[in-house]
Amino acid sequence: MWLWAVLPLPLLLLVAWAAWLDRFGRTQPAPVAAAAVVVLGAKVRASGAPSPALERRVERAAELFSQRLAPLIIFSGGAFGALPSEAKVAQQVALSLGVPAQACLLEVESHTTEENARFTAAILRARGIQQVLLVSDAFHLYRAKVLFGREGIATLLVPSRRALTTGQRVRAALREAIASVRLLLER
């Protein structure tokens, strides 16, 4: 009988953590100058078009570039199946927004946030870059920050301007809470 009394506690803690993650990502200070912007990949549709998440991330990066907050944008994200890589699709969006090709670098091997951090960090270290503006959805920024930090890259977090319904935000934050708890338990 006592199990029913304590069973809701982990669920309540998970919900509270998810709410904190969502708020954390949406309450970042205004971006400042850095050596590069890193854009984390997101789904590419079966047609090869960017998902709304990927499109909004790239739009935010292009905005940071146009504000001269960084001279370089690194798009991170590999390909799934026969689709083009997330990074390549992101670059195409950026080019259509006026970002010059010479300001774009691609990391096309990653399939997870952990791989985004590892493979992008190698590119950054090769260029002597230790701090970046990191663009992703708000709910995703905490875990991304932890993973890039493990790779020795300091991050200034920049949430995309992707608008989600309350239901979408709740689901996304709960998924991210579970992923970040797993990450923190790995330490």
Secondary structure, 3 states (H helix, E strand, C coil): CHHHHHCHHHHHHHHHHHHHHHHHHHCCCCCCCCCCEEEECCCECCCCCECHHHHHHHHHHHHHHHCCCCCCEEEECCCCCCCCCHHHHHHHHHHHCCCCHHHEEEECCCCCHHHHHHHHHHHHHHCCCCEEEEEECHHHHHHHHHHHHHCCCEEEEEECCCCCCHHHHHHHHHHHHHHHHHHHHHC
